[in-house]
């Protein structure tokens, strides 16, 4: 495998597909007990209406999402969605993603795993 293929394979194996499809890693904080991976939305507007022109306008406040531990470290994904201005209407807009289990700050897969182990989701402290 080429370097890019290996990178994409590893990324897709470690993180949820919904995140790796639409976001890129921009920073990683590695601490003894926690790994914090920062993602920013890729530079494309997915829900564009025909006849509308969109321009980047910064980011929304980042969301912190708990994911499966890696090598005995808790993992937090910090996800920043891009904000767009519709140049046609002047309104602010952004893509919407279903990245967490309903009512939690856990990825859907991690929440399902925790529910399977404990019968319910433990309090995440957030």
Secondary structure, 3 states (H helix, E strand, C coil): CCHHHHHHHHHHHHCCHHHHHHEEEEEEEECCCEEEEEEEECCCCCCCCCCCCEEEEEECCCEEEEEEEECCEEEEEEEECEEEEECCCCCEECCCCCCECCCCCEEHHHHHHHHHHHCCCCCCCC
